Amino acid sequence: MKIGLLQINTVAGDLCGNAARIARNAEAAAEQGAELCVTPELALTGYPPRDLLLSSAFIEKARHELNRLAERLAKGPAVLVGTAVPTGRGDAKPLYNCAALLRGGVVEAFIPKMLLPTYDVFDEDRYFEPGDSLGFVEIGGKRLGVTICEDIWNDKDFWQSRRYREDPVERLVAEGAQAILNLSASPFTLGKQAMREKLIASAARKYGMPVLYCNQVGGNDDLVFDGRSMAADAQGSLTMRAKGFGEDVLVVDLDALDACSPDCEPALAQDDFSPEAEAWRALVLGVRDYAAKCGFQGALLGLSGGIDSALTAAIAAEALGPQKVLGVLMPSPYSSQGSVDDSIELAARLGIETMTLPIEGIMGSFESTLAEAFAGRDPDITEENIQSRIRGNLLMAISNKFGKLLLTTGNKSELAVGYCTIYGDMSGGLAVISDVPKTMVYRLAEWCNANRADLIPQSIIDKAPSAELRPDQKDQDSLPPYDELDAILRLRVELQASVDEIAAAGFDRVVVGKVCRLVKNAEFKRRQAAPGLKITDRAFGTGWRMPVACRMEY
């Protein structure tokens, strides 16, 4: 018996479009002999649907589209479709996150998700009631256990030291499951696929049965999904894997997985699991889908001659096509000729259009207007921020006039410590590299040049980073060296270490204290920042829920 894993790119809320995607891919899988197809989690509603789920009209429309999809596929394979349905219980949350079994033109059954994650970017307890009954599909003489995303992530033997909750897979096997199917919408983070593959293979080996995993692909808001759906045989060997960061239909011969035939060659899509390659592909996909799903026809960004804007421009050019990207140069009296020349050279290598808008005259207007108000006070960071805000206003004006998505260019290190200007360089619709630490920005630039024909001039990579808002300014005038800063930030932001714990790891306590204060004090800026693409385990986005008004002395 063959099962089709439909690795599709859904759009949150696009019920008609998502249903059409499911149908097209199910029909394609049927042409390859699939008798049963599996979609990702909540594929019909799009993932994550978030507060769309609070709308009863949306849920009613989802059920209508589900029925229509069942009718369309009446003569095709059975399909497990991820969707949300009412619980119909007054004593429970209003919805189940479930897999709907479509077969013979009707919706035959609903199988609810049992474990609801409420950590990081997940908040499923807000919407869903956990299922309390096991779900099976009987087909082709097989009894298949059905799980949804988190349901498969709780094997006590795999995690060992992890706190153990109920394990739906264990229960399904005890009730006679002969294989496990999993509908997933597992967001990408660096290195996560290796963990997924170990988890799936471990479950298959532990229970001596095939495990099939269907994951979503594509970007939705701050989340990027890498796909890489897969199947492991009864011995725990990974035998099939769909491609990463693109739609795919993976048709799996379940009987061959059961038999573990030594003649069966693994069919693993070619992939590159290096952090730089993964990050690059995730960011490209995230930009492409964010622009397309939000209705933008192109993008623009400010080109400063620095490495952050250069990397962002290179990502945007690959994501959208260079003809759809506009680079805007906005030199001030403090901009070096080298930075201007580097920006022009970068644009030429990328093949993107440029526009130059000098800001010296506008700076003079601000100075004249504020002269009386600022009388008796020396110039300081206020004037530096005005330059950034002038640039932000110009970029937003161009965005409005031409309908292009404004990409901000700040990295994670700067966003963490507030080395950015609210309503200035933070202005925009998408913060492309806001989850990329500065040290990784350099690694990605080097990777880009090694794999994309030297798109970024070496002079940009080699120069000392500077905001160029005052004479001879360097980032390191205000911040520790980036390798030290990023190491401290990783401990503080991603591992939630205290000042004492970070200092004990070998860092100067005074420096650690300063960095931690900067992180806390910049929270109000991050609360107003453009959404950024998540690629690490702990990003400044929907999974970061720090208070703005707080005191933190540890």
C-alpha positions as CSV (number, residue, x, y, z in Angstrom):
1,M,0.0,0.0,0.0
2,K,1.2,3.5,-0.9
3,I,0.8,6.6,1.2
4,G,1.3,10.1,-0.2
5,L,2.8,12.8,2.1
6,L,1.6,16.2,0.8
7,Q,4.2,18.7,1.7
8,I,2.4,21.9,0.8
9,N,2.8,25.6,1.3
10,T,-0.4,26.9,2.8
11,V,-1.7,30.5,3.5
12,A,-3.3,31.3,6.8
13,G,-7.0,31.9,6.3
14,D,-7.1,31.0,2.6
15,L,-9.6,28.1,2.9
16,C,-10.4,27.9,-0.8
17,G,-6.8,28.1,-1.9
18,N,-5.6,25.6,0.7
19,A,-8.3,23.2,-0.3
20,A,-7.3,23.5,-3.9
21,R,-3.6,22.8,-3.0
22,I,-4.6,19.7,-1.1
23,A,-6.7,18.4,-3.9
24,R,-4.1,19.0,-6.6
25,N,-1.4,17.3,-4.6
26,A,-3.6,14.4,-3.6
27,E,-4.5,13.9,-7.3
28,A,-0.8,13.9,-8.1
29,A,-0.1,11.4,-5.4
30,A,-2.9,9.2,-6.7
31,E,-1.2,9.1,-10.1
32,Q,1.7,7.5,-8.3
33,G,-0.5,4.9,-6.7
34,A,-1.3,6.5,-3.4
35,E,-4.4,5.0,-1.6
36,L,-4.1,7.4,1.3
37,C,-2.7,10.9,1.5
38,V,-1.6,12.9,4.5
39,T,-1.5,16.7,4.8
40,P,0.4,18.8,7.3
41,E,-1.2,20.0,10.5
42,L,-4.1,22.5,10.1
43,A,-3.4,22.5,6.3
44,L,-7.0,23.6,5.5
45,T,-7.0,26.6,7.7
46,G,-3.3,27.4,7.1
47,Y,-0.8,27.4,9.9
48,P,-0.6,29.2,12.2
49,P,-4.2,30.5,12.0
50,R,-4.0,32.2,15.4
51,D,-7.0,34.3,16.3
52,L,-8.8,33.5,13.0
53,L,-9.9,30.5,15.1
54,L,-11.9,32.8,17.3
55,S,-14.3,33.5,14.4
56,S,-17.2,31.2,14.2
57,A,-17.8,32.3,10.6
58,F,-14.2,31.1,9.8
59,I,-14.8,27.7,11.4
60,E,-18.1,27.3,9.6
61,K,-16.5,28.2,6.3
62,A,-13.7,25.7,7.0
63,R,-16.2,22.9,7.5
64,H,-18.0,23.9,4.2
65,E,-14.7,23.8,2.3
66,L,-13.8,20.4,4.0
67,N,-17.1,18.9,2.7
68,R,-16.5,20.3,-0.8
69,L,-12.9,18.9,-0.7
70,A,-14.3,15.5,0.2
71,E,-16.7,15.6,-2.7
72,R,-14.0,16.6,-5.1
73,L,-11.8,13.7,-4.0
74,A,-14.7,11.2,-3.9
75,K,-13.1,8.9,-6.6
76,G,-9.5,9.5,-5.4
77,P,-7.5,8.4,-2.5
78,A,-8.6,8.8,1.1
79,V,-7.0,11.9,2.7
80,L,-6.2,12.9,6.2
81,V,-6.6,16.7,6.3
82,G,-5.4,18.9,9.1
83,T,-8.2,21.3,10.2
84,A,-10.1,22.7,13.2
85,V,-13.6,21.6,14.2
86,P,-15.9,22.5,17.0
87,T,-15.9,20.3,20.1
88,G,-19.6,20.7,20.6
89,R,-19.0,20.6,24.3
90,G,-20.0,23.4,26.7
91,D,-17.5,22.3,29.3
92,A,-14.5,22.5,27.0
93,K,-12.6,24.8,24.7
94,P,-14.5,25.4,21.5
95,L,-12.3,23.6,19.0
96,Y,-10.3,20.5,18.3
97,N,-7.1,20.6,16.3
98,C,-7.7,17.5,14.3
99,A,-7.1,15.3,11.3
100,A,-10.3,14.8,9.2
101,L,-10.5,11.5,7.3
102,L,-12.0,12.1,3.8
103,R,-13.1,8.9,2.0
104,G,-15.7,8.1,-0.6
105,G,-16.9,11.6,-0.9
106,V,-17.7,12.2,2.7
107,V,-15.9,13.3,5.9
108,E,-15.8,9.9,7.6
109,A,-14.1,10.8,10.9
110,F,-12.2,13.4,13.0
111,I,-9.1,12.5,15.0
112,P,-8.2,15.2,17.5
113,K,-4.7,16.2,18.6
114,M,-3.9,15.0,22.1
115,L,-0.9,17.1,23.2
116,L,-1.2,20.9,22.9
117,P,2.1,22.9,23.1
118,T,2.1,26.1,25.0
119,Y,5.8,27.1,24.8
120,D,7.9,29.3,22.5
121,V,5.7,30.3,19.5
122,F,2.9,27.8,20.4
123,D,-0.2,28.8,22.3
124,E,-2.6,26.0,21.4
125,D,-4.3,25.9,24.8
126,R,-5.8,29.3,23.8
127,Y,-7.9,27.7,21.2
128,F,-8.1,24.0,21.5
129,E,-9.3,21.2,23.7
130,P,-7.0,18.2,23.9
131,G,-8.3,15.0,22.4
132,D,-8.9,12.1,24.8
133,S,-9.4,9.2,22.3
134,L,-7.0,7.5,20.0
135,G,-7.3,7.8,16.2
136,F,-6.8,5.1,13.7
137,V,-7.3,4.7,9.9
138,E,-8.1,1.2,8.7
139,I,-7.0,0.9,5.0
140,G,-5.4,-1.7,2.8
141,G,-5.5,-4.3,5.6
142,K,-3.5,-2.0,7.8
143,R,-4.4,-0.3,11.1
144,L,-2.6,3.0,11.1
145,G,-2.2,5.2,14.1
146,V,-2.7,8.9,13.5
147,T,-0.8,11.6,15.5
148,I,-0.6,15.4,15.1
149,C,2.8,17.2,15.5
150,E,3.4,17.4,19.3
151,D,1.8,14.0,19.8
152,I,5.0,12.3,18.5
153,W,7.5,14.5,20.4
154,N,7.0,12.9,23.9
155,D,8.9,9.6,23.9
156,K,10.4,9.3,27.4
157,D,13.1,6.9,26.2
158,F,14.3,9.3,23.5
159,W,14.4,12.4,25.8
160,Q,15.5,10.6,28.9
161,S,16.1,13.6,31.2
162,R,13.1,15.5,29.7
163,R,10.0,15.8,31.8
164,Y,7.7,13.0,30.6
165,R,4.1,13.5,29.8
166,E,1.6,11.1,28.2
167,D,2.9,9.5,25.0
168,P,0.1,9.1,22.4
169,V,2.4,6.9,20.2
170,E,2.9,4.4,23.0
171,R,-0.9,4.2,23.5
172,L,-1.5,3.8,19.7
173,V,1.0,0.9,19.5
174,A,-0.6,-0.8,22.6
175,E,-4.0,-0.6,20.8
176,G,-2.7,-2.4,17.7
177,A,-1.3,0.3,15.4
178,Q,0.9,-1.2,12.6
179,A,2.4,2.1,11.5
180,I,2.3,5.7,12.8
181,L,1.3,8.7,10.6
182,N,2.1,12.3,11.8
183,L,0.6,15.5,10.5
184,S,3.0,18.3,11.4
185,A,3.5,22.0,11.1
186,S,7.0,22.1,12.7
187,P,8.7,25.5,12.4
188,F,12.3,25.6,11.2
189,T,15.2,26.4,13.5
190,L,18.9,25.8,12.8
191,G,19.8,22.1,13.3
192,K,16.2,21.0,14.1
193,Q,15.9,18.6,11.2
194,A,18.7,16.4,12.6
195,M,16.7,16.2,15.8
196,R,13.5,15.4,14.0
197,E,15.2,12.6,12.0
198,K,16.6,11.0,15.2
199,L,13.2,11.2,16.9
200,I,11.3,9.6,14.0
201,A,13.9,6.9,13.5
202,S,14.0,6.2,17.2
203,A,10.2,5.7,17.4
204,A,10.2,3.4,14.4
205,R,13.1,1.3,15.9
206,K,11.5,1.2,19.3
207,Y,8.2,-0.1,18.2
208,G,9.4,-2.0,15.1
209,M,7.0,-0.3,12.7
210,P,7.1,2.4,10.0
211,V,6.7,6.0,11.0
212,L,5.7,8.6,8.4
213,Y,5.9,12.3,9.0
214,C,4.4,15.0,6.8
215,N,5.6,18.6,7.5
216,Q,4.4,21.9,6.2
217,V,6.7,24.1,4.1
218,G,6.7,27.9,3.5
219,G,6.8,31.1,5.4
220,N,3.9,32.5,7.4
221,D,4.6,35.8,9.3
222,D,7.7,35.2,11.5
223,L,7.7,31.4,11.1
224,V,9.4,29.5,8.3
225,F,8.6,25.8,7.7
226,D,11.3,23.7,6.0
227,G,9.2,20.7,4.9
228,R,11.6,17.7,4.8
229,S,8.8,15.2,5.3
230,M,10.1,11.7,5.8
231,A,9.6,8.0,6.4
232,A,11.5,5.5,8.6
233,D,11.2,1.8,8.2
234,A,10.5,-0.8,10.8
235,Q,14.1,-1.1,11.7
236,G,14.4,2.7,12.3
237,S,16.3,3.5,9.1
238,L,15.4,6.8,7.4
239,T,14.4,5.6,3.9
240,M,12.7,8.6,2.3
241,R,12.9,12.4,2.8
242,A,11.2,15.1,0.8
243,K,13.1,18.2,-0.3
244,G,13.8,21.1,2.1
245,F,12.2,24.6,1.7
246,G,10.0,23.7,-1.2
247,E,6.7,21.9,-1.9
248,D,6.9,18.2,-2.6
249,V,4.8,15.0,-2.8
250,L,6.5,12.0,-1.2
251,V,4.8,8.7,-2.1
252,V,5.8,6.0,0.4
253,D,5.4,2.2,-0.1
254,L,4.3,1.1,3.4
255,D,4.7,-2.6,2.6
256,A,8.4,-2.0,1.7
257,L,8.9,-0.1,4.9
258,D,7.4,-3.0,6.9
259,A,9.6,-5.5,5.1
260,C,12.8,-3.5,5.5
261,S,14.1,-5.0,2.3
262,P,17.9,-4.6,2.0
263,D,17.4,-4.1,-1.7
264,C,15.4,-0.9,-1.1
265,E,17.6,2.1,-1.7
266,P,17.0,5.1,0.5
267,A,15.3,8.0,-1.5
268,L,16.6,11.1,0.4
269,A,16.3,14.4,-1.3
270,Q,19.7,16.1,-1.6
271,D,20.1,18.6,1.2
272,D,22.7,20.8,2.9
273,F,22.4,20.8,6.7
274,S,25.2,23.3,7.3
275,P,24.0,26.2,9.5
276,E,24.8,28.8,6.8
277,A,23.0,26.9,4.0
278,E,20.0,26.3,6.2
279,A,19.8,29.9,7.4
280,W,20.2,31.3,3.8
281,R,17.4,29.1,2.4
282,A,15.1,29.8,5.4
283,L,15.5,33.6,5.0
284,V,15.1,33.5,1.2
285,L,11.9,31.5,1.6
286,G,10.6,33.7,4.4
287,V,11.1,36.9,2.4
288,R,9.6,35.4,-0.7
289,D,6.4,34.1,1.0
290,Y,6.0,37.2,3.3
291,A,6.0,39.5,0.3
292,A,3.8,37.2,-1.8
293,K,1.2,36.4,0.9
294,C,1.0,40.0,1.9
295,G,0.5,41.2,-1.7
296,F,3.7,43.1,-2.3
297,Q,5.1,43.1,-5.8
298,G,8.6,44.1,-4.7
299,A,10.8,45.3,-1.9
300,L,13.2,48.2,-1.1
301,L,15.8,48.7,1.6
302,G,18.4,51.3,2.6
303,L,21.9,50.5,1.4
304,S,24.5,51.9,3.8
305,G,27.6,50.2,2.5
306,G,27.6,48.0,5.6
307,I,27.4,44.2,5.8
308,D,23.9,44.0,7.3
309,S,22.2,45.9,4.4
310,A,24.4,44.0,1.9
311,L,23.3,40.6,3.2
312,T,19.7,41.7,3.3
313,A,19.9,42.9,-0.2
314,A,21.4,39.7,-1.4
315,I,18.7,37.6,0.3
316,A,16.0,39.8,-1.2
317,A,17.4,39.6,-4.7
318,E,17.4,35.9,-4.6
319,A,13.9,35.7,-3.0
320,L,12.1,38.1,-5.2
321,G,14.3,38.5,-8.3
322,P,16.7,41.4,-8.6
323,Q,14.3,43.3,-10.9
324,K,11.9,43.7,-7.9
325,V,14.4,45.0,-5.4
326,L,15.3,48.7,-5.0
327,G,18.3,49.8,-3.0
328,V,18.2,53.4,-1.6
329,L,21.4,55.3,-0.8
330,M,20.9,58.2,1.6
331,P,24.4,59.6,2.3
332,S,24.9,62.2,5.0
333,P,28.0,64.4,5.7
334,Y,29.3,61.5,7.8
335,S,29.0,58.8,5.1
336,S,32.3,57.8,3.7
337,Q,32.9,57.7,0.0
338,G,33.9,54.1,0.4
339,S,30.5,53.2,1.8
340,V,28.8,54.9,-1.2
341,D,31.1,53.2,-3.6
342,D,30.5,49.8,-1.9
343,S,26.8,50.2,-2.1
344,I,26.9,51.0,-5.8
345,E,29.2,48.0,-6.4
346,L,26.9,45.7,-4.4
347,A,23.9,46.8,-6.4
348,A,25.7,46.2,-9.7
349,R,26.7,42.7,-8.6
350,L,23.2,41.9,-7.5
351,G,21.6,43.5,-10.5
352,I,19.2,45.7,-8.4
353,E,18.1,49.2,-9.2
354,T,19.3,52.1,-6.9
355,M,18.1,55.5,-6.0
356,T,20.2,58.2,-4.2
357,L,18.7,60.7,-1.8
358,P,21.2,62.8,0.1
359,I,20.0,63.9,3.5
360,E,22.3,66.8,4.3
361,G,19.7,69.4,3.4
362,I,17.0,67.7,5.5
363,M,19.4,67.5,8.4
364,G,19.9,71.3,8.1
365,S,16.1,71.8,8.2
366,F,15.8,69.8,11.4
367,E,18.8,71.7,13.0
368,S,17.2,75.0,12.2
369,T,13.7,74.0,13.4
370,L,15.1,72.6,16.7
371,A,17.7,75.3,17.3
372,E,15.7,77.2,19.8
373,A,14.3,74.2,21.6
374,F,17.8,72.7,21.9
375,A,19.6,76.0,22.8
376,G,22.3,75.5,25.4
377,R,22.5,71.7,24.9
378,D,25.4,70.0,23.2
379,P,24.8,67.6,20.2
380,D,24.5,64.0,21.3
381,I,22.7,60.8,20.3
382,T,19.6,62.9,19.6
383,E,21.1,64.3,16.5
384,E,22.4,60.9,15.5
385,N,18.9,59.4,15.8
386,I,17.4,62.2,13.7
387,Q,19.6,61.1,10.8
388,S,18.3,57.6,11.1
389,R,14.7,58.8,11.4
390,I,15.1,61.0,8.3
391,R,16.2,57.9,6.4
392,G,13.3,55.9,7.9
393,N,10.8,58.5,6.7
394,L,12.3,58.6,3.2
395,L,12.1,54.8,2.9
396,M,8.6,54.7,4.1
397,A,7.6,57.4,1.7
398,I,9.0,55.3,-1.2
399,S,7.3,52.2,0.1
400,N,4.0,54.0,0.2
401,K,4.4,55.6,-3.2
402,F,5.5,52.4,-5.1
403,G,3.8,49.7,-3.0
404,K,7.1,48.0,-2.2
405,L,7.8,46.1,1.1
406,L,10.3,48.0,3.2
407,L,12.9,45.5,4.6
408,T,14.7,46.5,7.7
409,T,18.4,45.5,8.0
410,G,19.2,45.2,11.7
411,N,20.7,42.0,13.0
412,K,19.8,40.1,16.2
413,S,22.8,41.5,18.2
414,E,21.7,45.1,17.6
415,L,18.1,44.4,18.3
416,A,19.0,42.6,21.5
417,V,20.9,45.6,23.0
418,G,18.9,48.4,21.4
419,Y,21.7,49.5,19.0
420,C,19.0,50.6,16.6
421,T,16.7,53.6,16.2
422,I,13.0,53.3,16.8
423,Y,11.1,55.0,13.9
424,G,14.4,55.2,12.1
425,D,16.3,52.1,10.8
426,M,13.7,50.0,12.6
427,S,11.0,51.3,10.3
428,G,9.6,48.8,7.8
429,G,7.4,45.8,7.2
430,L,9.8,42.8,7.6
431,A,13.0,42.5,9.7
432,V,14.8,40.0,7.5
433,I,17.9,39.3,9.6
434,S,16.6,40.2,13.1
435,D,17.2,36.6,14.3
436,V,20.7,36.5,12.8
437,P,23.5,37.4,15.3
438,K,26.2,39.7,13.9
439,T,28.9,37.0,13.9
440,M,26.6,34.8,11.8
441,V,25.9,37.8,9.5
442,Y,29.6,37.6,8.5
443,R,29.4,33.8,8.1
444,L,26.4,34.1,5.9
445,A,28.1,36.8,3.8
446,E,31.1,34.5,3.3
447,W,28.8,31.6,2.5
448,C,26.9,33.7,0.0
449,N,30.1,34.7,-1.8
450,A,31.3,31.1,-1.9
451,N,28.0,29.8,-3.2
452,R,26.6,32.7,-5.2
453,A,29.5,34.1,-7.2
454,D,30.9,36.8,-4.9
455,L,27.8,38.9,-4.7
456,I,29.0,41.0,-1.7
457,P,32.2,43.1,-2.2
458,Q,35.0,41.9,0.1
459,S,35.5,45.5,1.1
460,I,32.1,45.5,2.8
461,I,33.0,42.3,4.7
462,D,36.4,43.6,5.7
463,K,35.5,47.0,7.0
464,A,34.9,47.7,10.7
465,P,31.1,48.0,11.3
466,S,29.8,51.6,11.8
467,A,26.5,53.4,11.8
468,E,28.3,56.4,10.3
469,L,26.2,58.9,12.3
470,R,29.2,60.9,13.6
471,P,32.8,61.3,12.5
472,D,34.9,58.1,12.8
473,Q,32.2,56.2,14.5
474,K,32.6,52.5,15.1
475,D,30.1,50.0,16.6
476,Q,32.8,48.9,19.1
477,D,32.8,52.4,20.6
478,S,29.5,51.5,22.2
479,L,29.5,47.7,22.3
480,P,31.8,44.8,23.2
481,P,33.5,43.0,20.3
482,Y,30.8,41.1,18.5
483,D,32.2,37.6,19.2
484,E,32.1,38.4,22.9
485,L,28.7,40.1,22.7
486,D,27.1,37.3,20.8
487,A,28.4,34.7,23.2
488,I,26.9,36.7,26.1
489,L,23.6,37.2,24.3
490,R,23.3,33.5,23.5
491,L,23.6,32.7,27.2
492,R,21.2,35.4,28.2
493,V,18.6,35.3,25.4
494,E,18.5,31.7,24.3
495,L,19.5,30.0,27.6
496,Q,18.0,32.5,30.1
497,A,21.2,32.5,32.1
498,S,21.6,35.0,35.0
499,V,24.4,37.6,35.3
500,D,26.2,35.4,37.8
501,E,26.0,32.3,35.6
502,I,27.3,34.2,32.5
503,A,30.1,35.7,34.5
504,A,31.0,32.3,35.8
505,A,31.3,31.1,32.2
506,G,34.4,33.3,31.9
507,F,33.0,36.8,31.0
508,D,33.8,40.1,32.7
509,R,31.0,40.7,35.1
510,V,30.9,44.5,34.4
511,V,30.5,43.8,30.7
512,V,27.9,41.1,31.4
513,G,25.9,43.5,33.6
514,K,26.0,46.2,31.0
515,V,24.8,43.9,28.2
516,C,22.0,42.5,30.3
517,R,20.8,46.0,31.2
518,L,20.8,46.9,27.5
519,V,18.7,43.9,26.7
520,K,16.2,44.8,29.3
521,N,16.1,48.5,28.4
522,A,15.6,47.8,24.7
523,E,12.4,45.8,25.3
524,F,10.1,48.8,24.4
525,K,11.9,49.1,21.0
526,R,11.5,45.4,20.2
527,R,7.8,45.6,21.1
528,Q,7.4,48.1,18.2
529,A,9.7,46.4,15.7
530,A,8.7,44.9,12.4
531,P,8.1,41.2,12.4
532,G,11.3,39.2,11.9
533,L,12.0,35.7,10.5
534,K,12.7,33.2,13.2
535,I,15.7,30.8,12.6
536,T,17.0,30.2,16.1
537,D,15.5,28.5,19.1
538,R,14.8,31.8,20.8
539,A,13.8,34.8,18.6
540,F,12.5,38.2,19.4
541,G,9.0,37.5,18.1
542,T,5.8,35.7,19.0
543,G,7.8,33.4,21.4
544,W,9.4,36.2,23.3
545,R,7.1,37.5,26.0
546,M,9.0,39.9,28.2
547,P,7.4,42.8,30.1
548,V,8.4,46.3,29.0
549,A,7.9,47.9,32.5
550,C,10.0,45.7,34.8
551,R,13.0,45.6,37.1
552,M,15.4,42.8,36.6
553,E,18.5,42.5,38.9
554,Y,19.7,39.0,38.0
